[in-house]
Amino acid sequence: MGVSKQDMAHRKSNLKGKLEELERQALNDPLKRNRKLHEEIAELKRKMGQLG
């Protein structure tokens, strides 16, 4: 069963919100010492690219 356009919009909105929050935290870590944080940001960006 497929996903409705509305569900996709909600998912994308949730990803954007989480991504904004993580990017704010990443600004305090310019040397990328918190590897997990930066990997999670990359993963969210990849997921958003797949949603369209």
C-alpha positions in Angstrom: 0.0 0.0 0.0 1.4 3.4 -1.0 1.9 6.5 1.1 -0.5 9.5 0.5 0.9 12.9 -0.5 -0.3 14.3 2.9 1.7 11.6 4.7 4.8 12.4 2.6 4.4 16.1 3.4 4.2 15.4 7.1 7.3 13.2 7.0 9.2 15.9 5.1 8.1 18.6 7.5 9.2 16.4 10.5 12.6 15.8 8.8 13.1 19.5 8.1 12.4 20.4 11.7 14.8 17.8 13.1 17.4 18.8 10.5 17.2 22.5 11.5 17.7 21.5 15.2 20.7 19.4 14.4 22.3 22.0 12.2 22.0 24.5 15.0 23.9 22.1 17.2 26.4 21.5 14.5 27.3 25.2 14.4 28.7 24.7 17.9 30.9 21.9 16.6 32.8 23.3 13.6 35.6 20.8 13.9 33.2 17.9 13.5 34.3 16.2 16.8 30.8 14.9 17.4 30.8 12.5 14.5 27.4 11.0 15.3 25.7 14.4 15.0 27.2 15.1 11.6 26.4 11.5 10.3 22.8 12.0 11.4 22.6 15.3 9.5 23.9 13.6 6.4 21.4 10.7 6.8 18.5 13.2 7.2 19.5 15.1 4.1 19.7 11.8 2.1 16.2 10.8 3.3 14.8 14.3 2.3 16.3 13.8 -1.1 14.5 10.5 -1.5 11.2 12.1 -0.5 11.5 14.7 -3.2 
